[in-house]
Amino acid sequence: MHKGELVSISLNLYPYNPGHLMIFPHRHIEDLREIAPEEETELSYLTKLSLNLLEKVYQATGFNLGYNMGPFSGASINHLHLHIVPRYPNEVGFLDILSGTKLIVEEPQLTQSRLKAEIAKMI
């Protein structure tokens, strides 16, 4: 969706909510403690930008942010990535999301189209 110098933003292939994003460094690392200072700076910038983007496009009223690291964390990709799950009124809690409840109410292609158009204006 957006490729930065060292870090990118992508839609999650299996989103829990419309706008479920992943932010990840281009360089292969598996643990947050391996991230270089310049990658961390760009990741932080793109995280803040993503929060603003999701508030603007989807009127998200909250967010869950998190990393899954290690063989028993539940990560489906062995590459460091930050999940940003936008939250909306009248939905199940984060524990329900972690347990696998699916809440998709928008086609991922439409989500990508809406967010790409807006992110181009913000960067």
C-alpha positions in Angstrom: 0.0 0.0 0.0 2.9 2.3 0.8 6.6 1.6 0.4 8.9 3.8 2.4 12.7 3.9 2.3 13.1 1.2 5.0 9.6 0.3 6.1 6.3 -0.5 4.4 2.6 -0.4 5.1 0.4 -3.3 3.9 -3.1 -4.5 4.3 -3.3 -7.7 6.4 -4.2 -10.6 4.0 -6.7 -11.9 6.6 -8.1 -8.7 8.2 -10.1 -8.7 11.4 -11.6 -5.3 10.6 -11.7 -3.0 7.6 -8.3 -1.1 7.6 -6.3 -3.8 9.5 -2.8 -2.9 8.6 0.7 -4.3 9.0 3.8 -2.2 9.2 7.1 -4.0 8.6 10.8 -3.3 7.8 12.1 -4.3 4.4 15.2 -5.9 5.9 14.4 -9.4 7.3 14.4 -9.4 11.0 12.3 -11.5 13.4 12.6 -9.7 16.7 11.9 -6.0 17.6 15.3 -5.9 19.4 17.0 -6.4 16.1 15.5 -3.2 14.5 18.0 -0.5 13.5 17.5 3.1 14.8 16.6 4.4 11.4 14.1 1.6 10.8 12.5 2.3 14.2 12.2 6.0 13.4 10.4 5.3 10.1 8.3 2.6 11.6 7.1 5.0 14.3 6.4 7.7 11.7 4.4 5.3 9.6 2.5 4.0 12.6 1.3 7.5 13.5 0.5 8.2 9.9 -1.5 5.0 9.8 -3.5 5.9 12.9 -4.4 9.3 11.4 -5.3 7.6 8.1 -7.6 5.1 9.7 -9.3 7.8 11.7 -9.9 9.9 8.6 -11.0 7.2 6.2 -12.8 4.8 8.6 -13.6 7.0 11.6 -11.9 4.4 13.8 -12.6 5.1 17.5 -9.7 3.1 18.9 -6.9 0.8 17.9 -5.1 -2.4 19.0 -1.4 -2.4 18.1 0.8 -5.4 18.5 3.7 -7.7 17.5 3.8 -11.5 17.5 7.3 -12.7 18.0 8.7 -16.1 18.5 7.6 -19.7 17.5 4.6 -19.8 19.9 3.3 -16.3 19.4 0.8 -17.2 16.7 2.6 -15.2 14.0 1.9 -16.6 10.5 4.9 -14.8 9.0 8.4 -15.1 10.4 9.2 -11.5 9.8 8.8 -8.6 12.2 5.5 -6.8 11.6 3.3 -4.5 13.6 -0.5 -5.1 13.5 -2.7 -2.1 13.6 -6.3 -3.2 14.1 -8.8 -0.3 14.0 -11.7 -0.6 16.4 -15.3 0.6 16.1 -18.3 0.9 18.4 -20.4 -2.2 19.0 -17.9 -4.9 18.1 -16.4 -7.8 19.9 -13.3 -7.3 22.2 -9.7 -7.8 21.3 -9.6 -11.2 23.1 -12.3 -12.3 20.7 -10.2 -11.1 17.8 -7.2 -13.0 19.1 -9.2 -16.1 19.3 -10.0 -16.0 15.6 -13.4 -14.2 15.3 -13.6 -12.8 11.8 -15.4 -9.4 11.3 -14.8 -8.6 7.7 -17.4 -6.2 6.4 -15.6 -4.8 3.4 -13.7 -6.4 0.5 -9.9 -6.0 1.0 -9.6 -4.5 -2.6 -12.0 -1.7 -1.7 -10.1 -1.1 1.6 -6.8 -0.9 -0.3 -8.3 1.5 -2.8 -9.7 3.8 -0.2 -6.5 3.9 1.9 -4.1 4.3 -1.0 -5.9 7.3 -2.3 -5.8 9.0 1.1 -2.2 8.0 2.0 -1.0 9.6 -1.2 -2.4 13.0 0.0 -0.8 12.6 3.5 2.8 11.8 2.5 
